[in-house]
């Protein structure tokens, strides 16, 4: 979770960055800005929608296997903004003390491996289905242990096949492209992969925990964007695929464009894991017809909040804390719908992977078994 935390806290703001040349800033045309903002908008909602449905499958697999995934407690949620603030300020100080070229070189190598694995996780099922039946596939089983005899401990137990290796090779090509060229398309492919995996795997198990987390980051985002220049400075210095970017001068320069608008992955993943929880809550309701009311309420709320962020940013020409607009919408609208439908108690009592409580009947059965034995 530490890696994902670093990704989420570093550029948890929506920024409008204008590239400069020797003569000064290059103004973006209205058409170019419209294309850039529309593209960022679509790239932001895509991982939330896909990741939410993937989270349902992920949690089902966890339940079927008997494993309980790591979830964030209410205490963790309350501490997260404080830890995030310390991390953000620490990164800011590192960039002030050390040369950002060397730091970004290390980050590029680190995120190369993370990005390749994240993309492979998403692409592997798709590539496997597209492979022809004549493909000479073979399965492999990698086991890595330490110690001997009774002290032997399993460190890795991974099953894969040749199709997975083909997928990994293709993702590695994208990784090399990013490492060598730092092209914005390669950056976005990695960023989207991180966002989808984050929404899918990172877990909130209670609505109340999600409200605490979003509420804390609401204050965090406002302070670090409006109160200081730390967030904006780090976002512009941190050259890693933890933000989605799109050039505002793409109509003039094509794929070589370099006047970017950007959106931090934290503004996607943090609301996204809350919306994914709403979808799992929807599917838990004992209704004759399984609707996805609260998921779509949260999803529409995110769309309205993001559109508001873009409009305010465009009007004031200043970096905006996106969670200022996303948090009230993503919490307020689903809760309002629950109040209207009478599901508010069920919503705040819902828990992923809740411990099954023993009923009186279960206790009586155990007593009977003991007497028989």
Secondary structure as a PSIPRED ss2 file (coil, helix, strand):
# PSIPRED VFORMAT (PSIPRED V4.0)

   1 X C   1.000  0.000  0.000
   2 X H   0.000  1.000  0.000
   3 X H   0.000  1.000  0.000
   4 X H   0.000  1.000  0.000
   5 X H   0.000  1.000  0.000
   6 X H   0.000  1.000  0.000
   7 X H   0.000  1.000  0.000
   8 X H   0.000  1.000  0.000
   9 X H   0.000  1.000  0.000
  10 X H   0.000  1.000  0.000
  11 X C   1.000  0.000  0.000
  12 X C   1.000  0.000  0.000
  13 X C   1.000  0.000  0.000
  14 X E   0.000  0.000  1.000
  15 X E   0.000  0.000  1.000
  16 X E   0.000  0.000  1.000
  17 X C   1.000  0.000  0.000
  18 X C   1.000  0.000  0.000
  19 X C   1.000  0.000  0.000
  20 X E   0.000  0.000  1.000
  21 X E   0.000  0.000  1.000
  22 X C   1.000  0.000  0.000
  23 X C   1.000  0.000  0.000
  24 X E   0.000  0.000  1.000
  25 X E   0.000  0.000  1.000
  26 X C   1.000  0.000  0.000
  27 X C   1.000  0.000  0.000
  28 X C   1.000  0.000  0.000
  29 X C   1.000  0.000  0.000
  30 X H   0.000  1.000  0.000
  31 X H   0.000  1.000  0.000
  32 X H   0.000  1.000  0.000
  33 X H   0.000  1.000  0.000
  34 X H   0.000  1.000  0.000
  35 X H   0.000  1.000  0.000
  36 X H   0.000  1.000  0.000
  37 X H   0.000  1.000  0.000
  38 X H   0.000  1.000  0.000
  39 X H   0.000  1.000  0.000
  40 X H   0.000  1.000  0.000
  41 X H   0.000  1.000  0.000
  42 X H   0.000  1.000  0.000
  43 X H   0.000  1.000  0.000
  44 X H   0.000  1.000  0.000
  45 X H   0.000  1.000  0.000
  46 X H   0.000  1.000  0.000
  47 X H   0.000  1.000  0.000
  48 X H   0.000  1.000  0.000
  49 X H   0.000  1.000  0.000
  50 X H   0.000  1.000  0.000
  51 X H   0.000  1.000  0.000
  52 X H   0.000  1.000  0.000
  53 X H   0.000  1.000  0.000
  54 X H   0.000  1.000  0.000
  55 X H   0.000  1.000  0.000
  56 X H   0.000  1.000  0.000
  57 X H   0.000  1.000  0.000
  58 X H   0.000  1.000  0.000
  59 X H   0.000  1.000  0.000
  60 X H   0.000  1.000  0.000
  61 X H   0.000  1.000  0.000
  62 X H   0.000  1.000  0.000
  63 X H   0.000  1.000  0.000
  64 X H   0.000  1.000  0.000
  65 X H   0.000  1.000  0.000
  66 X C   1.000  0.000  0.000
  67 X C   1.000  0.000  0.000
  68 X C   1.000  0.000  0.000
  69 X C   1.000  0.000  0.000
  70 X C   1.000  0.000  0.000
  71 X C   1.000  0.000  0.000
  72 X E   0.000  0.000  1.000
  73 X C   1.000  0.000  0.000
  74 X H   0.000  1.000  0.000
  75 X H   0.000  1.000  0.000
  76 X H   0.000  1.000  0.000
  77 X H   0.000  1.000  0.000
  78 X H   0.000  1.000  0.000
  79 X H   0.000  1.000  0.000
  80 X H   0.000  1.000  0.000
  81 X H   0.000  1.000  0.000
  82 X H   0.000  1.000  0.000
  83 X H   0.000  1.000  0.000
  84 X H   0.000  1.000  0.000
  85 X H   0.000  1.000  0.000
  86 X H   0.000  1.000  0.000
  87 X H   0.000  1.000  0.000
  88 X H   0.000  1.000  0.000
  89 X H   0.000  1.000  0.000
  90 X H   0.000  1.000  0.000
  91 X H   0.000  1.000  0.000
  92 X H   0.000  1.000  0.000
  93 X H   0.000  1.000  0.000
  94 X H   0.000  1.000  0.000
  95 X H   0.000  1.000  0.000
  96 X H   0.000  1.000  0.000
  97 X H   0.000  1.000  0.000
  98 X C   1.000  0.000  0.000
  99 X C   1.000  0.000  0.000
 100 X H   0.000  1.000  0.000
 101 X H   0.000  1.000  0.000
 102 X H   0.000  1.000  0.000
 103 X H   0.000  1.000  0.000
 104 X H   0.000  1.000  0.000
 105 X H   0.000  1.000  0.000
 106 X H   0.000  1.000  0.000
 107 X H   0.000  1.000  0.000
 108 X H   0.000  1.000  0.000
 109 X H   0.000  1.000  0.000
 110 X H   0.000  1.000  0.000
 111 X H   0.000  1.000  0.000
 112 X H   0.000  1.000  0.000
 113 X H   0.000  1.000  0.000
 114 X H   0.000  1.000  0.000
 115 X H   0.000  1.000  0.000
 116 X H   0.000  1.000  0.000
 117 X H   0.000  1.000  0.000
 118 X H   0.000  1.000  0.000
 119 X H   0.000  1.000  0.000
 120 X H   0.000  1.000  0.000
 121 X H   0.000  1.000  0.000
 122 X H   0.000  1.000  0.000
 123 X H   0.000  1.000  0.000
 124 X H   0.000  1.000  0.000
 125 X H   0.000  1.000  0.000
 126 X H   0.000  1.000  0.000
 127 X H   0.000  1.000  0.000
 128 X H   0.000  1.000  0.000
 129 X H   0.000  1.000  0.000
 130 X H   0.000  1.000  0.000
 131 X C   1.000  0.000  0.000
 132 X C   1.000  0.000  0.000
 133 X C   1.000  0.000  0.000
 134 X C   1.000  0.000  0.000
 135 X C   1.000  0.000  0.000
 136 X C   1.000  0.000  0.000
 137 X C   1.000  0.000  0.000
 138 X C   1.000  0.000  0.000
 139 X E   0.000  0.000  1.000
 140 X E   0.000  0.000  1.000
 141 X E   0.000  0.000  1.000
 142 X E   0.000  0.000  1.000
 143 X E   0.000  0.000  1.000
 144 X E   0.000  0.000  1.000
 145 X E   0.000  0.000  1.000
 146 X E   0.000  0.000  1.000
 147 X C   1.000  0.000  0.000
 148 X C   1.000  0.000  0.000
 149 X H   0.000  1.000  0.000
 150 X H   0.000  1.000  0.000
 151 X H   0.000  1.000  0.000
 152 X C   1.000  0.000  0.000
 153 X E   0.000  0.000  1.000
 154 X E   0.000  0.000  1.000
 155 X E   0.000  0.000  1.000
 156 X E   0.000  0.000  1.000
 157 X E   0.000  0.000  1.000
 158 X E   0.000  0.000  1.000
 159 X E   0.000  0.000  1.000
 160 X E   0.000  0.000  1.000
 161 X E   0.000  0.000  1.000
 162 X H   0.000  1.000  0.000
 163 X H   0.000  1.000  0.000
 164 X H   0.000  1.000  0.000
 165 X H   0.000  1.000  0.000
 166 X H   0.000  1.000  0.000
 167 X H   0.000  1.000  0.000
 168 X H   0.000  1.000  0.000
 169 X H   0.000  1.000  0.000
 170 X H   0.000  1.000  0.000
 171 X H   0.000  1.000  0.000
 172 X H   0.000  1.000  0.000
 173 X H   0.000  1.000  0.000
 174 X H   0.000  1.000  0.000
 175 X H   0.000  1.000  0.000
 176 X H   0.000  1.000  0.000
 177 X H   0.000  1.000  0.000
 178 X H   0.000  1.000  0.000
 179 X H   0.000  1.000  0.000
 180 X H   0.000  1.000  0.000
 181 X H   0.000  1.000  0.000
 182 X C   1.000  0.000  0.000
 183 X C   1.000  0.000  0.000
 184 X H   0.000  1.000  0.000
 185 X H   0.000  1.000  0.000
 186 X H   0.000  1.000  0.000
 187 X H   0.000  1.000  0.000
 188 X H   0.000  1.000  0.000
 189 X H   0.000  1.000  0.000
 190 X H   0.000  1.000  0.000
 191 X H   0.000  1.000  0.000
 192 X H   0.000  1.000  0.000
 193 X H   0.000  1.000  0.000
 194 X H   0.000  1.000  0.000
 195 X H   0.000  1.000  0.000
 196 X H   0.000  1.000  0.000
 197 X H   0.000  1.000  0.000
 198 X H   0.000  1.000  0.000
 199 X H   0.000  1.000  0.000
 200 X H   0.000  1.000  0.000
 201 X H   0.000  1.000  0.000
 202 X C   1.000  0.000  0.000
 203 X C   1.000  0.000  0.000
 204 X E   0.000  0.000  1.000
 205 X C   1.000  0.000  0.000
 206 X E   0.000  0.000  1.000
 207 X H   0.000  1.000  0.000
 208 X H   0.000  1.000  0.000
 209 X H   0.000  1.000  0.000
 210 X H   0.000  1.000  0.000
 211 X H   0.000  1.000  0.000
 212 X H   0.000  1.000  0.000
 213 X H   0.000  1.000  0.000
 214 X H   0.000  1.000  0.000
 215 X H   0.000  1.000  0.000
 216 X H   0.000  1.000  0.000
 217 X H   0.000  1.000  0.000
 218 X H   0.000  1.000  0.000
 219 X H   0.000  1.000  0.000
 220 X H   0.000  1.000  0.000
 221 X H   0.000  1.000  0.000
 222 X H   0.000  1.000  0.000
 223 X H   0.000  1.000  0.000
 224 X H   0.000  1.000  0.000
 225 X H   0.000  1.000  0.000
 226 X H   0.000  1.000  0.000
 227 X H   0.000  1.000  0.000
 228 X C   1.000  0.000  0.000
 229 X C   1.000  0.000  0.000
 230 X H   0.000  1.000  0.000
 231 X H   0.000  1.000  0.000
 232 X H   0.000  1.000  0.000
 233 X H   0.000  1.000  0.000
 234 X H   0.000  1.000  0.000
 235 X H   0.000  1.000  0.000
 236 X H   0.000  1.000  0.000
 237 X H   0.000  1.000  0.000
 238 X C   1.000  0.000  0.000
 239 X C   1.000  0.000  0.000
 240 X C   1.000  0.000  0.000
 241 X C   1.000  0.000  0.000
 242 X C   1.000  0.000  0.000
 243 X E   0.000  0.000  1.000
 244 X E   0.000  0.000  1.000
 245 X E   0.000  0.000  1.000
 246 X E   0.000  0.000  1.000
 247 X E   0.000  0.000  1.000
 248 X C   1.000  0.000  0.000
 249 X C   1.000  0.000  0.000
 250 X H   0.000  1.000  0.000
 251 X H   0.000  1.000  0.000
 252 X H   0.000  1.000  0.000
 253 X H   0.000  1.000  0.000
 254 X H   0.000  1.000  0.000
 255 X H   0.000  1.000  0.000
 256 X H   0.000  1.000  0.000
 257 X C   1.000  0.000  0.000
 258 X C   1.000  0.000  0.000
 259 X C   1.000  0.000  0.000
 260 X E   0.000  0.000  1.000
 261 X E   0.000  0.000  1.000
 262 X E   0.000  0.000  1.000
 263 X E   0.000  0.000  1.000
 264 X E   0.000  0.000  1.000
 265 X C   1.000  0.000  0.000
 266 X H   0.000  1.000  0.000
 267 X H   0.000  1.000  0.000
 268 X H   0.000  1.000  0.000
 269 X H   0.000  1.000  0.000
 270 X H   0.000  1.000  0.000
 271 X H   0.000  1.000  0.000
 272 X H   0.000  1.000  0.000
 273 X H   0.000  1.000  0.000
 274 X H   0.000  1.000  0.000
 275 X H   0.000  1.000  0.000
 276 X H   0.000  1.000  0.000
 277 X H   0.000  1.000  0.000
 278 X H   0.000  1.000  0.000
 279 X H   0.000  1.000  0.000
 280 X H   0.000  1.000  0.000
 281 X H   0.000  1.000  0.000
 282 X H   0.000  1.000  0.000
 283 X H   0.000  1.000  0.000
 284 X H   0.000  1.000  0.000
 285 X C   1.000  0.000  0.000
 286 X C   1.000  0.000  0.000
 287 X C   1.000  0.000  0.000
 288 X C   1.000  0.000  0.000
 289 X C   1.000  0.000  0.000
 290 X C   1.000  0.000  0.000
 291 X C   1.000  0.000  0.000
 292 X C   1.000  0.000  0.000
 293 X H   0.000  1.000  0.000
 294 X H   0.000  1.000  0.000
 295 X H   0.000  1.000  0.000
 296 X H   0.000  1.000  0.000
 297 X H   0.000  1.000  0.000
 298 X H   0.000  1.000  0.000
 299 X H   0.000  1.000  0.000
 300 X H   0.000  1.000  0.000
 301 X H   0.000  1.000  0.000
 302 X H   0.000  1.000  0.000
 303 X H   0.000  1.000  0.000
 304 X H   0.000  1.000  0.000
 305 X H   0.000  1.000  0.000
 306 X H   0.000  1.000  0.000
 307 X H   0.000  1.000  0.000
 308 X H   0.000  1.000  0.000
 309 X H   0.000  1.000  0.000
 310 X H   0.000  1.000  0.000
 311 X H   0.000  1.000  0.000
 312 X H   0.000  1.000  0.000
 313 X H   0.000  1.000  0.000
 314 X H   0.000  1.000  0.000
 315 X H   0.000  1.000  0.000
 316 X H   0.000  1.000  0.000
 317 X C   1.000  0.000  0.000
 318 X C   1.000  0.000  0.000
 319 X C   1.000  0.000  0.000
 320 X E   0.000  0.000  1.000
 321 X C   1.000  0.000  0.000
 322 X C   1.000  0.000  0.000
 323 X H   0.000  1.000  0.000
 324 X H   0.000  1.000  0.000
 325 X H   0.000  1.000  0.000
 326 X H   0.000  1.000  0.000
 327 X H   0.000  1.000  0.000
 328 X H   0.000  1.000  0.000
 329 X H   0.000  1.000  0.000
 330 X H   0.000  1.000  0.000
 331 X H   0.000  1.000  0.000
 332 X H   0.000  1.000  0.000
 333 X H   0.000  1.000  0.000
 334 X H   0.000  1.000  0.000
 335 X H   0.000  1.000  0.000
 336 X H   0.000  1.000  0.000
 337 X H   0.000  1.000  0.000
 338 X H   0.000  1.000  0.000
 339 X H   0.000  1.000  0.000
 340 X H   0.000  1.000  0.000
 341 X H   0.000  1.000  0.000
 342 X C   1.000  0.000  0.000
 343 X C   1.000  0.000  0.000
 344 X H   0.000  1.000  0.000
 345 X H   0.000  1.000  0.000
 346 X H   0.000  1.000  0.000
 347 X H   0.000  1.000  0.000
 348 X H   0.000  1.000  0.000
 349 X H   0.000  1.000  0.000
 350 X C   1.000  0.000  0.000
 351 X E   0.000  0.000  1.000
 352 X C   1.000  0.000  0.000
 353 X C   1.000  0.000  0.000
 354 X C   1.000  0.000  0.000
 355 X C   1.000  0.000  0.000
 356 X C   1.000  0.000  0.000
 357 X C   1.000  0.000  0.000
 358 X C   1.000  0.000  0.000
 359 X C   1.000  0.000  0.000
 360 X H   0.000  1.000  0.000
 361 X H   0.000  1.000  0.000
 362 X H   0.000  1.000  0.000
 363 X H   0.000  1.000  0.000
 364 X H   0.000  1.000  0.000
 365 X H   0.000  1.000  0.000
 366 X H   0.000  1.000  0.000
 367 X H   0.000  1.000  0.000
 368 X H   0.000  1.000  0.000
 369 X H   0.000  1.000  0.000
 370 X H   0.000  1.000  0.000
 371 X H   0.000  1.000  0.000
 372 X H   0.000  1.000  0.000
 373 X C   1.000  0.000  0.000
